[in-house]
Amino acid sequence: MKLSIIVPIYNEEKTILKILERIDAVDLGDIEKETVLIDDFSTDSTRDILKSLENRYRVFYQEKNQGKGAALRRGFKEATGDIFLIQDADLEYSPGEYPKLLEPILSGRADVVYGSRFIGGGSHRVLYFWHLLGNKFLTLLSNMFTNLTLTDMETCYKVFVKKVIETIGPTLQSNRFGFEPEITAKIAKNKFRIYEVGISYSGRTYEEGKKINWKDAISALWCIIKFNFFD
């Protein structure tokens, strides 16, 4: 059994080595780990750092900046595992959660697992009220159209068995953060078994490098409508 950890990266020179150290530290027993790094045309020193790591990880470079969704499509294409897990490079999500995220799949109950920041007893940094409200609104709207009961549609932590990506991957279109509502809609349409588990969350501020903004929320709203009704 092999786990492909797909890491989309854009201008994360301050965090990339730390997140890789935390990924490497996770013990998954007999499960082999493959870390697939996709640099989305970073303009800081991230690319230089990644070039020094090519002998340790599978590293790929986008020819131009396209967004998280496009980087993930590339990652899905290059990954060779039996299970695919999405990991952001910004230290907001802890790789220590991997065993919890994988359990519903390894036990044969789930095809897809979402790590929810809004259930369970994990610690959470207290930050932006309007981000929380926007996330809950988008998740609620997505649930209305998909008939799912997710609590955190926008979470980074999404885990898929290979057949999910083989089915949905070739149809993915969103280049930026519209990836989240798009893949959620397609999971629902294909009736894959989806579970949620509670995770901890250490959100960062815009000063610390947070990238998502109100424009992405508007785009996500359109993507919810588009991929549930017109795709």
C-alpha positions as CSV (number, residue, x, y, z in Angstrom):
1,M,0.0,0.0,0.0
2,K,1.4,3.4,-1.0
3,L,0.2,6.9,0.1
4,S,0.9,9.8,-2.3
5,I,1.1,13.1,-0.4
6,I,0.5,15.8,-2.9
7,V,1.8,19.3,-1.9
8,P,0.9,22.3,-4.1
9,I,3.4,25.1,-3.4
10,Y,3.5,28.8,-4.2
11,N,6.0,31.2,-2.5
12,E,6.5,29.1,0.6
13,E,10.3,29.6,1.2
14,K,9.7,30.1,4.9
15,T,7.7,26.9,5.5
16,I,8.5,24.3,2.8
17,L,11.4,22.6,4.7
18,K,9.4,22.6,8.0
19,I,6.3,20.9,6.4
20,L,8.5,18.3,4.7
21,E,10.2,17.6,8.0
22,R,6.8,17.0,9.6
23,I,5.6,14.8,6.7
24,D,8.8,12.7,7.0
25,A,8.3,12.3,10.7
26,V,4.9,10.6,10.4
27,D,5.1,6.8,11.0
28,L,2.5,4.9,9.0
29,G,3.8,1.5,9.6
30,D,3.7,-0.7,6.5
31,I,2.3,2.1,4.3
32,E,4.9,3.5,1.9
33,K,4.9,7.3,1.6
34,E,5.5,9.2,-1.7
35,T,5.7,13.0,-1.4
36,V,4.9,14.8,-4.7
37,L,5.8,18.5,-4.7
38,I,4.2,20.8,-7.3
39,D,5.7,24.3,-7.5
40,D,3.2,26.7,-9.0
41,F,5.9,29.0,-10.5
42,S,7.1,30.5,-7.2
43,T,8.8,33.9,-7.4
44,D,10.7,33.7,-4.1
45,S,13.5,31.2,-3.3
46,T,11.1,28.3,-3.1
47,R,12.2,26.8,-6.5
48,D,15.9,27.0,-5.5
49,I,15.0,25.1,-2.3
50,L,13.1,22.5,-4.2
51,K,15.9,21.9,-6.7
52,S,18.1,20.9,-3.8
53,L,15.5,18.3,-2.7
54,E,15.0,16.5,-6.1
55,N,17.0,13.5,-4.9
56,R,14.7,13.0,-1.9
57,Y,11.2,13.9,-3.3
58,R,9.3,13.8,-6.5
59,V,9.4,17.5,-7.6
60,F,7.6,19.1,-10.5
61,Y,7.5,22.7,-11.8
62,Q,4.6,24.5,-13.4
63,E,5.6,26.5,-16.4
64,K,3.5,29.4,-15.2
65,N,1.4,30.3,-12.2
66,Q,-2.0,28.8,-12.5
67,G,-3.3,28.2,-9.0
68,K,-3.8,25.4,-6.5
69,G,-6.4,23.5,-8.6
70,A,-4.0,23.3,-11.5
71,A,-1.1,22.2,-9.3
72,L,-3.3,19.5,-7.8
73,R,-4.3,18.2,-11.3
74,R,-0.6,17.9,-12.1
75,G,0.0,16.2,-8.8
76,F,-2.8,13.7,-9.4
77,K,-1.3,12.9,-12.8
78,E,2.2,12.3,-11.5
79,A,1.3,10.4,-8.3
80,T,1.7,6.6,-8.2
81,G,0.0,5.7,-4.9
82,D,-3.1,3.7,-3.9
83,I,-4.3,6.6,-1.8
84,F,-3.9,10.3,-2.5
85,L,-3.7,13.0,0.3
86,I,-3.6,16.7,-0.2
87,Q,-1.2,18.6,2.0
88,D,-0.8,22.4,1.9
89,A,2.8,23.7,2.4
90,D,1.9,26.5,4.9
91,L,1.9,24.7,8.2
92,E,-1.8,25.4,8.9
93,Y,-2.5,21.6,8.8
94,S,-0.5,19.0,10.8
95,P,0.7,15.8,9.1
96,G,0.4,14.2,12.5
97,E,-3.3,13.9,11.6
98,Y,-2.6,11.4,8.8
99,P,-3.4,8.2,10.8
100,K,-6.8,9.6,11.7
101,L,-7.5,10.7,8.1
102,L,-6.5,7.3,6.7
103,E,-8.4,5.1,9.1
104,P,-11.9,5.2,7.4
105,I,-10.2,4.3,4.1
106,L,-7.9,1.6,5.5
107,S,-10.9,0.0,7.3
108,G,-12.8,-0.2,4.0
109,R,-15.6,2.2,5.0
110,A,-14.7,5.2,2.9
111,D,-13.6,6.2,-0.6
112,V,-13.0,9.8,0.4
113,V,-12.2,11.5,3.8
114,Y,-12.4,15.2,4.6
115,G,-10.5,16.6,7.6
116,S,-12.9,19.0,9.3
117,R,-11.7,22.0,11.3
118,F,-15.2,22.4,12.9
119,I,-15.8,19.0,14.5
120,G,-13.8,17.1,17.1
121,G,-11.6,18.2,19.9
122,G,-8.5,19.4,18.2
123,S,-6.9,22.7,19.0
124,H,-7.6,25.7,16.7
125,R,-5.9,29.1,16.4
126,V,-8.5,31.8,16.8
127,L,-8.6,34.1,13.7
128,Y,-10.9,35.7,11.2
129,F,-14.7,35.8,11.9
130,W,-15.6,36.6,8.3
131,H,-13.5,33.7,7.0
132,L,-15.4,31.4,9.3
133,L,-18.7,32.8,8.3
134,G,-17.8,32.6,4.6
135,N,-16.6,29.0,4.9
136,K,-19.8,28.0,6.7
137,F,-22.0,29.7,4.1
138,L,-20.2,28.0,1.2
139,T,-20.3,24.6,2.9
140,L,-24.0,25.1,3.5
141,L,-24.7,26.0,-0.1
142,S,-22.6,23.2,-1.4
143,N,-24.5,20.8,0.9
144,M,-27.9,22.0,-0.3
145,F,-26.9,21.1,-3.9
146,T,-25.0,17.9,-3.2
147,N,-27.3,16.6,-0.4
148,L,-24.2,15.9,1.8
149,T,-23.8,16.9,5.4
150,L,-20.2,18.2,5.3
151,T,-19.1,20.7,8.0
152,D,-16.0,21.9,6.1
153,M,-16.1,21.7,2.3
154,E,-13.2,24.1,2.0
155,T,-10.7,22.1,4.1
156,C,-7.3,21.3,2.6
157,Y,-7.2,17.8,4.0
158,K,-9.0,15.6,1.4
159,V,-8.0,12.0,1.0
160,F,-9.0,9.8,-1.9
161,V,-8.6,6.2,-2.9
162,K,-7.1,5.9,-6.4
163,K,-10.4,5.0,-8.2
164,V,-11.8,8.3,-7.1
165,I,-9.0,10.3,-8.9
166,E,-9.1,7.9,-11.9
167,T,-12.8,8.7,-12.2
168,I,-12.9,12.4,-11.4
169,G,-9.4,13.6,-12.1
170,P,-9.7,13.8,-15.9
171,T,-12.8,16.0,-15.6
172,L,-11.4,18.6,-13.1
173,Q,-11.3,22.1,-14.5
174,S,-10.8,24.7,-11.7
175,N,-7.3,26.3,-11.6
176,R,-7.6,28.1,-8.2
177,F,-9.6,27.5,-5.0
178,G,-12.7,26.5,-7.1
179,F,-11.1,23.0,-6.9
180,E,-12.8,22.5,-3.5
181,P,-16.5,22.9,-4.5
182,E,-15.8,21.3,-7.9
183,I,-14.4,18.0,-6.5
184,T,-17.0,17.9,-3.8
185,A,-19.8,18.2,-6.4
186,K,-18.2,15.4,-8.5
187,I,-17.7,13.1,-5.5
188,A,-21.4,13.5,-4.7
189,K,-22.5,12.9,-8.3
190,N,-20.5,9.7,-8.5
191,K,-21.9,8.6,-5.1
192,F,-18.5,7.8,-3.6
193,R,-18.5,7.0,0.2
194,I,-17.3,10.1,2.0
195,Y,-16.4,10.5,5.7
196,E,-15.3,13.4,7.8
197,V,-12.9,13.4,10.8
198,G,-12.1,16.2,13.1
199,I,-8.6,17.8,12.8
200,S,-6.6,20.5,14.6
201,Y,-5.9,23.8,12.7
202,S,-3.2,26.5,13.0
203,G,-4.4,29.2,10.6
204,R,-2.1,32.0,9.6
205,T,-2.7,35.7,9.1
206,Y,-2.2,37.6,5.8
207,E,1.0,39.0,7.2
208,E,2.2,35.5,7.7
209,G,1.4,34.5,4.1
210,K,-2.3,33.5,3.9
211,K,-3.4,33.7,0.2
212,I,-7.1,33.0,0.0
213,N,-9.3,36.2,-0.2
214,W,-12.8,37.5,-0.8
215,K,-12.3,37.1,-4.6
216,D,-11.8,33.4,-4.1
217,A,-15.0,33.2,-2.1
218,I,-16.9,34.7,-5.0
219,S,-15.3,32.3,-7.4
220,A,-16.2,29.4,-5.1
221,L,-19.8,30.5,-5.0
222,W,-19.9,30.4,-8.8
223,C,-18.2,27.0,-8.9
224,I,-20.8,25.6,-6.5
225,I,-23.5,26.6,-8.9
226,K,-21.6,25.7,-12.1
227,F,-20.5,22.2,-11.1
228,N,-23.7,21.1,-9.5
229,F,-26.0,22.4,-12.3
230,F,-24.1,23.0,-15.5
231,D,-21.2,20.6,-15.6
